[in-house]
């Protein structure tokens, strides 16, 4: 949530040796991770970077040396210990937004900071766009899906798709695969872009919207949901929960209490550990049997490389499970390393030059032809800095995700203006559904 208090943020430091004018000059390169210490969702991200450094040292350095023709820098994770200043005597915490600003301001003043990684989970999506525009330091977000915000800065890149794309594909899946004729939409203010996109695509696909309600935590505390639903006269086949995790849990509880058993469909917010644990905390009779959830990453349908990384994670961390953001953090660090080497190969040595080199490199991987093979697949951004990924659907049952039998084709790059009545069309005019079914 935007105003969650945090106790500590720290920097993860990468250090190495740059090559300038053919001679090795010792230099330290710093990658900042704006993540609250102790936050459950942050641990898989930090471990993802630790694993990246292990793989980098064992195999990636040799590969990058052959590719770039220079010696890659030696990287290390420096000990944490740089805490965010707390306001006032005896104060121990900051709102999340302010904490991010504090750690970003600390990082950018260092004379060796190259780039940042932020947003460790769906609930922690704040980005200070004005700061990155002003300071000209790149940031790769692991979780932000709000395309409008990402587009406010050329220095911001996101490892996941934006809400416009997610809404288009969700509406198409509900109409064409689930064969729904009418839906009810419940959305929160932070998901307005997602709701608008879903509604626009529904109109194109001939999917009727029986009602659309914006909900806040206050609305649900005052039990305003079921009276609103009682005013809907039209039938609806699915309820679309475009809600953030905490609001979604309470909405599910009230729907169940009202005896409403209409199937539920939700966006990537509902894949968060906070939503899953919230569902499990409900009395058994109030838990829905299953919810269809959209997500950009699904372990059972991912690459062989990612599955190897997952197994390495389990071995190293005593059989604990990673999150999708473990893999995103690994890939983000890899892309920043490549951008750094891109600058070093060009003979750039100053901090502003190397930051700009990382930014320009990330901008250059902007099509399938320019994509980089990462752990989570082929990595490239669109012109707005949003990574192109398919929308994968899975069923959430008893706290576990199971892939949906039928998926849609996620061809990229896509053009939001090219949509047909029967679905979303690629630039070539090919309709993107159905793609494939599991045997």
Residue pairs with C-beta under 8 A, 6 or more apart in sequence:
1 96
1 123
1 244
1 246
2 95
2 96
2 97
2 126
2 190
3 95
3 96
3 97
4 95
4 96
4 123
4 124
5 93
5 94
5 95
5 96
6 36
6 37
6 39
6 84
6 93
6 94
6 95
6 96
6 99
7 36
7 37
7 38
7 92
7 93
8 36
8 37
8 38
8 83
8 84
9 34
9 35
9 36
9 37
9 83
9 84
9 99
9 100
9 102
9 103
10 33
10 35
10 37
10 80
10 81
10 82
10 83
10 103
11 30
11 32
11 33
11 78
11 80
11 82
11 103
11 106
11 107
12 31
12 32
12 33
12 46
12 49
12 77
12 78
12 80
13 28
13 30
13 31
13 76
13 77
13 78
14 29
14 30
14 31
14 53
14 73
14 75
14 76
14 77
14 114
14 333
15 28
15 29
15 30
15 73
15 74
15 75
15 76
15 78
15 112
16 27
16 28
16 29
16 72
16 73
16 74
16 75
16 76
17 24
17 25
17 26
17 27
17 71
17 73
17 74
18 24
18 25
18 27
18 29
18 73
18 344
18 349
19 25
19 70
19 71
19 344
20 344
20 347
20 349
21 347
24 71
25 349
27 73
27 112
27 349
28 112
29 73
29 75
29 112
29 113
29 114
29 340
29 354
30 107
30 110
30 112
30 113
30 114
31 113
31 114
31 115
31 116
31 117
31 333
31 336
32 103
32 104
32 107
32 113
32 115
32 116
32 117
33 45
33 46
33 49
33 116
33 117
33 118
34 99
34 100
34 103
34 104
34 107
34 116
34 117
34 118
35 42
35 45
35 46
35 118
35 120
35 124
36 42
36 96
36 99
36 124
37 80
39 120
39 121
39 124
40 273
41 120
41 121
41 123
41 124
41 272
41 273
41 274
41 323
41 325
42 120
42 121
44 120
44 322
44 323
44 325
44 326
44 329
45 117
45 120
45 142
45 323
45 325
45 326
45 328
45 329
46 329
47 313
47 316
47 317
47 322
47 326
48 313
48 322
48 325
48 326
48 327
48 328
48 329
48 330
48 333
49 77
49 117
49 329
49 330
49 333
50 77
51 309
51 312
51 313
51 316
51 326
51 330
52 329
52 330
52 333
52 334
53 75
53 76
53 77
55 309
55 330
56 75
56 334
56 337
57 75
60 72
60 334
60 337
61 72
64 72
64 337
64 338
64 341
65 71
65 72
68 341
68 342
68 345
69 345
70 341
70 344
70 345
72 337
72 341
73 340
73 341
73 344
75 337
82 103
82 106
84 94
84 99
84 102
84 103
84 106
85 102
86 92
86 93
86 94
87 94
94 102
96 124
96 126
97 126
97 128
100 118
100 126
100 127
100 128
101 128
101 131
104 116
104 128
104 131
105 131
107 113
107 116
107 137
108 131
108 135
108 137
111 351
112 351
113 137
113 351
114 137
114 336
114 340
114 351
114 354
114 355
114 358
115 137
115 138
115 139
115 140
115 336
115 339
115 355
115 358
116 137
116 138
116 139
116 140
117 139
117 140
117 141
117 142
117 329
117 332
117 333
117 336
118 127
118 139
118 140
118 141
118 142
119 125
119 126
119 127
119 141
119 142
119 143
119 144
120 142
120 143
120 325
121 142
121 143
121 272
121 273
121 274
121 323
121 325
122 143
122 145
122 244
122 245
122 268
122 269
122 271
122 272
123 244
123 245
123 246
123 272
123 274
124 143
125 141
125 143
125 144
125 145
125 146
125 190
127 139
127 141
127 144
127 149
127 150
127 153
127 156
129 149
129 152
129 153
129 156
132 138
132 139
132 153
132 155
132 156
133 152
133 153
133 154
133 155
136 155
136 352
136 355
136 356
136 359
137 155
137 355
138 155
138 156
138 157
138 336
138 339
138 355
138 358
138 359
138 362
139 155
139 156
139 157
140 157
140 158
140 159
140 332
140 335
140 336
140 362
141 150
141 156
141 157
141 158
141 159
141 160
142 159
142 160
142 325
142 328
142 329
142 332
143 159
143 160
143 325
143 328
144 150
144 156
144 158
144 160
145 158
145 160
145 161
145 162
145 163
145 166
145 194
145 268
146 162
146 163
146 190
146 193
147 162
147 163
147 164
147 165
147 193
147 384
147 386
148 193
149 156
150 156
150 157
150 158
150 162
150 384
150 385
150 386
151 384
151 385
154 359
154 363
154 385
155 359
156 385
157 362
157 381
157 385
157 386
157 387
158 381
158 385
158 386
158 387
159 328
159 331
159 332
159 387
160 268
160 296
160 297
160 328
160 386
160 387
160 389
161 296
161 386
161 387
161 388
161 389
161 391
162 193
162 384
162 386
163 191
163 193
163 194
163 197
163 267
164 193
164 194
164 197
164 416
165 197
165 386
165 391
165 414
165 416
166 194
166 197
166 267
166 268
166 294
166 391
167 193
167 194
167 195
167 196
167 197
167 198
167 199
167 200
167 201
167 242
167 267
168 197
168 198
168 200
168 201
168 416
168 419
168 424
169 294
169 391
169 408
169 410
169 424
170 198
170 240
170 265
170 267
170 294
170 391
171 197
171 198
171 199
171 201
171 202
171 205
171 207
172 201
172 205
172 408
172 423
172 424
172 432
172 433
173 294
173 391
173 393
173 408
173 433
174 180
174 183
174 202
174 207
174 238
174 240
174 265
175 202
175 205
175 206
175 207
176 205
176 422
176 423
176 433
176 434
177 404
177 406
177 408
177 433
177 434
178 237
178 238
178 263
178 265
178 292
180 207
180 237
180 238
181 207
181 208
181 237
182 207
182 208
182 209
182 210
182 234
182 235
182 236
182 237
183 202
183 207
183 208
183 209
183 210
183 236
183 237
183 238
183 239
183 240
184 209
184 210
184 211
184 212
184 213
184 229
184 232
184 236
184 238
184 239
184 240
184 262
185 195
185 198
185 199
185 209
185 211
185 212
185 213
185 240
185 242
186 212
186 213
186 215
186 225
186 239
186 240
186 241
186 242
186 243
186 251
187 194
187 195
187 212
187 213
187 214
187 215
187 240
187 242
187 243
188 214
188 215
188 216
188 242
188 243
188 244
188 247
189 214
189 216
190 244
191 242
191 243
191 244
191 267
191 269
192 214
194 242
194 267
195 212
195 214
195 242
198 240
198 242
199 209
199 212
201 207
201 419
201 424
202 208
202 209
204 419
204 420
204 421
205 421
205 422
205 423
206 421
208 234
210 232
210 234
210 235
210 236
211 228
211 229
211 232
211 234
211 236
213 225
213 228
215 224
215 225
215 243
215 247
215 251
216 247
217 246
217 247
217 250
219 225
220 247
220 250
220 251
220 254
221 250
223 254
225 251
225 254
225 255
225 258
226 254
226 255
226 257
226 258
226 260
229 258
229 260
236 262
237 262
237 263
238 262
238 263
238 264
238 265
239 255
239 260
239 262
239 263
239 264
239 265
240 265
240 266
241 248
241 251
241 252
241 264
241 265
241 266
241 267
241 270
241 291
242 266
242 267
243 251
243 266
243 269
244 269
245 269
245 270
245 272
245 274
245 275
245 278
246 274
246 275
246 278
248 266
248 269
248 270
248 275
248 278
249 275
249 278
249 279
249 281
249 282
252 264
252 279
252 282
252 286
252 287
252 288
253 282
253 286
255 262
255 264
256 282
256 285
256 286
256 287
256 288
257 286
263 292
264 288
264 291
264 292
265 291
265 292
265 293
265 294
266 291
266 292
266 293
266 294
267 293
267 294
268 293
268 294
268 295
268 296
269 275
270 291
270 293
270 396
271 293
271 295
271 324
271 396
271 401
273 323
276 396
276 399
279 287
279 288
279 396
279 399
280 287
280 399
289 397
290 395
290 396
290 397
291 395
291 396
292 393
292 394
292 395
292 396
292 404
293 393
293 394
293 395
293 396
293 401
294 391
294 392
294 393
295 324
295 391
295 392
295 393
295 394
295 401
296 324
296 389
296 390
296 391
296 392
297 324
297 327
297 328
297 376
297 389
297 392
298 392
298 394
298 401
298 403
299 306
299 307
299 310
299 324
300 401
300 403
301 392
301 403
301 407
302 327
302 376
302 377
303 375
303 376
303 377
305 373
305 374
305 375
306 327
306 375
306 376
306 377
309 322
309 326
309 327
309 330
309 375
310 322
310 326
310 327
313 320
313 321
313 322
313 326
314 320
314 321
314 322
324 376
327 375
327 376
328 376
330 374
330 375
331 374
331 375
331 376
331 379
334 372
334 374
334 375
335 361
335 362
335 365
335 372
335 374
335 379
336 358
338 361
338 372
339 357
339 358
339 359
339 360
339 361
339 362
340 354
340 357
340 358
342 357
342 358
342 360
342 361
343 353
343 354
343 356
343 357
343 358
343 361
344 354
346 357
348 354
348 356
348 357
362 381
362 385
363 381
363 385
364 370
365 371
365 372
365 379
365 380
365 381
366 380
366 381
366 382
366 383
367 380
367 413
368 378
368 380
368 412
368 413
370 380
371 378
371 379
371 380
372 378
372 379
372 380
373 379
376 389
377 389
379 387
380 387
380 388
381 387
381 388
382 388
382 412
382 413
388 412
388 413
388 414
389 410
389 412
390 407
390 408
390 409
390 410
390 412
391 408
391 410
392 403
392 407
393 403
393 404
393 407
393 408
394 401
394 402
394 403
394 404
395 401
395 402
395 403
395 404
403 438
405 437
405 438
406 434
406 435
406 436
406 437
406 438
407 434
407 435
407 436
407 437
407 438
408 423
408 432
408 433
408 434
408 435
409 432
409 433
409 434
409 435
409 436
410 432
410 435
411 426
411 430
411 432
413 427
414 424
414 426
414 427
415 426
415 427
418 424
418 425
418 426
418 427
418 429
419 425
420 431
422 431
422 433
423 431
423 432
423 433
424 431
424 432
424 433
425 431
425 432
426 432
